[in-house]
Amino acid sequence: MIITGNYIQVKELIKDVVVDGLIQKYDDSSPYMFGKVINAKKEILDDLSVLTPDINNTVILFSRINKLPFLDTYFVDKQHVIAVMSMEEFNNL
């Protein structure tokens, strides 16, 4: 599949996180969500890889309202990306 526009295809990452030493359960009503980058145009992948060297290990944080569902993944416009991190950083949250 060739993705057009500034869209990034992601797979939602679901996990409980620790906040101030307390486990915060995953909340599907949270205003934001994390997604593992699956696919995008080369230019976008190149931009993201500047922040995380291995694009296959890249996670983005974005506003939940700005996702477009597609099968078991989502499309997110690059302008709605709030943060970029590695999978290791995500796992340490």
N, C-alpha and C positions, 0 to 999 in steps of 0.2 A: 504494500500500500504506500502511495506517495501522499504525504500530508502537505496541504497547501496553506497559505497564509502564515500566521505566526503561532500556530498551534503546536502544543507539546502533548503527546499521548502519554498518559501515566496510568499506573496501577496503584490503587489506593493502598497505603500502608496503615495497618491497624495495630495499635499496641497501647497498653497502659503506660503512663509516664509518671515519674516521681517529681512532685513539686514540693519544695521545702521539706523533704524527707517523708512526705506522705504519698502513697500511690493514688494517682488520679485515674480512674477507670476511663477507658475509651468512651467517647461521647459522640454519637453520630449526629447530634444536634449542635455540635461545636461550630462556631463561625469559620473555622479554618480546618484544613486537612493536609495530610502529607501524601505525596505520590512519588513512586519510583519511576524515573524517566524510562519510557519504552521506545519512543520514536519521535522524531521531529525533522524539519528540514536541516540540512547540513550546517547552514549558517547559525541556526539556533543551537544545535548540538555543539558547534565550535565555541560559541559564546559561553555556554554552560560549562564546557570542559576547561575553560580558563580558571574557573572557580573550583572544580573538582576534576583532577586529571583523568579519572576513568569514568567515562560517561555511563558505563554499565553499572556504576556504583553511585549514581547521582540521585538525590532526593530533593524535591521542591516542596515548599510550603506555599499554599495558596488559599484564597478565600473560597469556602465551600459553595457559595452562591454562584461563582463564576465558572463552574465546571459544566461540561456537556457530556452526558453519559453516552457510551458507545460499547455495546456488548458488556464485557466485564472490565472495561477500562473507562477512562475519561479523557476528554480533550480540554486543555487549559490554554488560553491565550497568554503569550509570553508577558504581556503587559500586566497580567494579574499575579505574576510570581512575586511572592513577598520575600522569600529567602531560598538559598541553594545550599545544600550540605551534602556530605558524603554519607553513605550508609552507616559507616562507623559512628559518625556524629549522631545520626538519628538513633542508632541502637543505644547510645549513651545518654539519651534524654531521660 
